[in-house]
């Protein structure tokens, strides 16, 4: 009788068990946003708290938490699930709708990120086009700025209010025409002087024009005329 056979069978069974647990697919059941760990449900079994993989986690840090019911893959070194790491998400059938509006032959050139609130950030490398459709506010703080240049046309549309606050000076240089159109009133206010210089200045109003001065009103010209 081979007295080592039971041990060999036990070792073989342990090896098979470890191999079976090296790579598992399940869904996120619980999330700890403080420690960046999740518990994954695989069938009827629930893992311990496991870290999830991220792009960077040193001086440069990337943060994007997994969510409940997200399908993921778990890799466990030597089949030890206590040392497991959640590698990342796996597409489910419903997620394919994210690019359903794009032709199949064009999808290889699209990098799109869609958030739960409907916000979409997209870059098309074939068309060299970056698109941001934000379902809410956009806030940008820049400590230093060397300049921005658009070699083609630039269009900015604001459906509600727009505010521009400049702490010091602001200069706008336009090679050709500038057109400002207001559906209602237009107002320019300065705590000091307002200066307008041009070869010719035309003020045209379909109703009245009122000029109000708290001090002296001066009209200087080589020729001043009034017509009715």
Backbone torsions as a table, in degrees:
resi	resn	phi	psi	omega
1	UNK	NA	132.8	179.3
2	UNK	-84.8	106.6	-177.0
3	UNK	-72.0	-15.4	-179.1
4	UNK	-88.5	-9.9	-176.1
5	UNK	-60.0	-45.0	179.0
6	UNK	-58.9	-36.7	179.2
7	UNK	-69.5	-37.0	178.2
8	UNK	-65.4	-41.9	178.6
9	UNK	-65.4	-38.6	178.6
10	UNK	-65.2	-42.8	178.8
11	UNK	-64.3	-39.4	179.3
12	UNK	-65.3	-41.9	179.1
13	UNK	-65.4	-39.6	178.9
14	UNK	-65.4	-39.7	178.9
15	UNK	-63.6	-44.7	179.2
16	UNK	-62.7	-39.6	179.4
17	UNK	-64.4	-41.8	-179.9
18	UNK	-67.6	-41.7	178.3
19	UNK	-61.9	-38.4	-179.3
20	UNK	-66.5	-26.8	-176.6
21	UNK	-98.3	-0.2	-178.3
22	UNK	-65.0	-41.5	179.5
23	UNK	-128.6	119.2	-179.0
24	UNK	-126.6	149.3	175.2
25	UNK	-120.7	128.7	-179.4
26	UNK	-155.2	-164.8	179.6
27	UNK	-124.6	148.0	-179.7
28	UNK	-68.2	125.4	-179.1
29	UNK	-103.4	-35.7	-179.6
30	UNK	-141.7	149.3	179.4
31	UNK	-131.2	131.1	173.5
32	UNK	-108.8	102.0	-175.8
33	UNK	-74.5	-13.8	179.6
34	UNK	-79.2	-41.9	-178.1
35	UNK	-102.8	0.2	-178.9
36	UNK	57.3	53.1	179.6
37	UNK	-135.7	156.2	179.6
38	UNK	-136.0	159.3	167.7
39	UNK	-108.9	133.4	-176.2
40	UNK	-111.5	133.5	177.7
41	UNK	-94.9	120.3	177.9
42	UNK	-117.3	103.1	-172.6
43	UNK	65.4	-124.1	177.2
44	UNK	-96.6	1.4	-175.6
45	UNK	-100.5	140.3	-179.9
46	UNK	-114.6	127.5	-179.9
47	UNK	-73.1	170.7	170.2
48	UNK	-76.9	-177.7	178.5
49	UNK	-69.0	125.5	-176.4
50	UNK	-125.2	141.8	175.3
51	UNK	-75.1	153.1	175.0
52	UNK	-107.7	153.3	-177.7
53	UNK	-73.2	142.7	176.5
54	UNK	-133.6	170.2	-177.6
55	UNK	-72.1	-48.1	-179.0
56	UNK	-139.6	143.9	-178.8
57	UNK	-151.7	46.9	176.3
58	UNK	-133.3	-120.4	176.6
59	UNK	-65.6	-38.8	171.1
60	UNK	-96.6	130.8	-174.2
61	UNK	-127.9	134.5	174.2
62	UNK	-112.2	136.4	179.7
63	UNK	-128.2	122.2	170.5
64	UNK	-156.0	108.0	-172.4
65	UNK	-78.5	147.9	171.1
66	UNK	-73.6	164.6	-177.1
67	UNK	-125.1	160.3	177.3
68	UNK	-59.2	139.0	178.6
69	UNK	73.5	6.7	176.3
70	UNK	-76.0	130.9	-178.7
71	UNK	-80.6	128.7	-174.0
72	UNK	-136.8	168.9	174.5
73	UNK	-114.7	136.4	-179.7
74	UNK	-114.7	126.8	175.6
75	UNK	-108.9	125.7	-178.3
76	UNK	-119.2	109.9	178.9
77	UNK	-56.8	133.1	-179.8
78	UNK	58.3	18.4	179.9
79	UNK	74.3	11.4	179.6
80	UNK	-90.0	100.1	-175.4
81	UNK	-65.9	-18.4	176.9
82	UNK	-67.9	-21.6	177.9
83	UNK	-102.4	12.1	-174.7
84	UNK	-64.3	154.5	176.1
85	UNK	-130.8	133.5	177.5
86	UNK	-81.2	114.1	-173.0
87	UNK	-74.4	-34.9	-178.5
88	UNK	157.7	-177.2	-174.0
89	UNK	-87.6	157.4	177.2
90	UNK	-122.3	132.3	178.3
91	UNK	-58.6	135.3	168.3
92	UNK	-104.6	168.2	-172.1
93	UNK	-57.7	-37.6	-176.5
94	UNK	-69.2	-26.8	-177.9
95	UNK	-71.3	-17.2	179.3
96	UNK	-64.6	-18.8	179.2
97	UNK	-67.7	-13.0	-179.5
98	UNK	-58.4	-33.4	-179.2
99	UNK	-119.0	22.2	-177.5
100	UNK	-66.7	-19.4	179.7
101	UNK	-85.4	-1.6	-177.9
102	UNK	-110.5	136.6	178.8
103	UNK	-58.9	142.6	-175.6
104	UNK	-55.9	-41.0	-176.9
105	UNK	-70.9	-13.4	-179.7
106	UNK	-99.2	-10.2	-173.0
107	UNK	-67.1	-23.9	180.0
108	UNK	-66.7	-19.2	-178.1
109	UNK	-98.3	0.0	-174.0
110	UNK	-103.1	130.9	168.3
111	UNK	-116.7	110.5	-174.0
112	UNK	-127.3	137.8	175.2
113	UNK	-127.0	120.6	-179.4
114	UNK	-115.5	129.5	179.3
115	UNK	-94.9	165.6	-175.3
116	UNK	-61.4	-31.9	-177.8
117	UNK	-81.3	1.6	178.4
118	UNK	101.5	-8.9	177.8
119	UNK	-64.2	136.0	-178.5
120	UNK	-129.4	128.1	171.5
121	UNK	-113.3	125.1	-172.9
122	UNK	-141.4	140.7	171.8
123	UNK	-129.2	130.5	177.2
124	UNK	-107.5	106.5	-175.5
125	UNK	-72.3	-22.4	178.2
126	UNK	-74.8	-39.6	180.0
127	UNK	-93.6	-4.5	-178.2
128	UNK	54.1	48.2	-174.4
129	UNK	-127.2	125.9	175.9
130	UNK	-105.1	129.8	-176.9
131	UNK	-127.6	132.6	176.0
132	UNK	-129.0	114.3	177.8
133	UNK	-111.9	98.4	-171.8
134	UNK	-100.6	122.7	-179.4
135	UNK	-90.6	61.6	-178.2
136	UNK	161.7	-151.8	-176.7
137	UNK	-88.6	156.3	174.6
138	UNK	-124.0	126.6	178.9
139	UNK	-125.3	129.5	-179.1
140	UNK	-135.3	124.8	176.9
141	UNK	-116.7	124.3	-177.5
142	UNK	-123.1	121.2	179.2
143	UNK	-77.3	-32.4	177.5
144	UNK	-140.0	146.1	-175.8
145	UNK	-147.5	121.1	-178.3
146	UNK	-91.5	-15.4	179.5
147	UNK	135.9	163.8	179.1
148	UNK	-138.0	137.8	-176.7
149	UNK	-135.1	131.1	174.0
150	UNK	-113.2	116.3	-177.1
151	UNK	-79.5	-15.6	176.5
152	UNK	-115.3	-155.2	178.9
153	UNK	-75.6	150.5	177.7
154	UNK	-131.2	125.4	-179.8
155	UNK	-125.1	128.8	177.9
156	UNK	-123.6	122.8	-180.0
157	UNK	-121.1	125.0	178.2
158	UNK	-119.6	117.8	-175.5
159	UNK	-80.8	-17.0	177.0
160	UNK	-126.6	-132.8	-175.9
161	UNK	-83.7	152.2	174.9
162	UNK	-135.5	129.6	179.4
163	UNK	-123.0	134.8	174.3
164	UNK	-124.5	116.9	-179.9
165	UNK	-114.6	123.5	-178.9
166	UNK	-118.4	123.7	-176.3
167	UNK	-70.8	-28.5	180.0
168	UNK	-128.1	-125.8	-175.0
169	UNK	-86.5	156.0	175.5
170	UNK	-137.0	129.9	-179.0
171	UNK	-126.0	130.4	176.0
172	UNK	-121.3	121.1	-179.4
173	UNK	-117.3	123.0	-177.7
174	UNK	-123.6	127.8	-176.4
175	UNK	-70.1	-29.9	-178.3
176	UNK	-125.7	-124.5	-171.0
177	UNK	-89.3	153.0	172.6
178	UNK	-123.3	127.0	179.2
179	UNK	-124.1	125.0	175.4
180	UNK	-119.4	120.6	-178.3
181	UNK	-121.7	127.7	178.4
182	UNK	-118.9	131.8	179.0
183	UNK	-67.2	-25.4	176.6
184	UNK	-127.8	-121.2	-176.2
185	UNK	-85.8	156.9	172.3
186	UNK	-129.0	133.9	-175.0
187	UNK	-133.3	134.8	174.7
188	UNK	-123.8	120.8	-176.5
189	UNK	-126.5	134.4	176.7
190	UNK	-137.6	140.5	178.9
191	UNK	-74.8	-16.1	177.0
192	UNK	-121.2	-134.1	-174.4
193	UNK	-86.5	154.3	168.6
194	UNK	-120.4	124.9	-176.3
195	UNK	-123.0	129.1	178.1
196	UNK	-123.6	122.5	179.8
197	UNK	-124.6	134.1	177.2
198	UNK	-163.2	163.5	175.6
199	UNK	-61.8	-39.7	175.8
200	UNK	-147.0	142.4	179.0
201	UNK	-123.7	128.5	-179.3
202	UNK	-118.0	125.3	172.6
203	UNK	-110.7	117.0	-176.1
204	UNK	-128.6	117.7	-179.8
205	UNK	-127.7	137.0	178.2
206	UNK	-75.5	-15.3	176.3
207	UNK	-123.2	-137.7	-174.5
208	UNK	-83.5	156.9	168.8
209	UNK	-121.7	126.3	-178.8
210	UNK	-119.1	128.4	175.2
211	UNK	-116.9	121.6	-177.0
212	UNK	-123.8	125.8	-179.0
213	UNK	-123.4	132.8	176.6
214	UNK	-76.8	-18.3	177.8
215	UNK	-124.3	-135.2	-177.1
216	UNK	-81.6	140.1	174.5
217	UNK	-107.0	119.6	-177.3
218	UNK	-116.0	135.4	172.7
219	UNK	-121.7	111.7	179.9
220	UNK	-116.4	125.3	178.1
221	UNK	-164.6	154.4	177.2
222	UNK	-65.5	-24.7	177.0
223	UNK	-150.7	126.6	178.1
224	UNK	-120.6	124.9	-178.7
225	UNK	-132.9	150.6	176.7
226	UNK	-125.2	127.0	-178.7
227	UNK	-123.8	145.2	175.8
228	UNK	-109.0	NA	NA
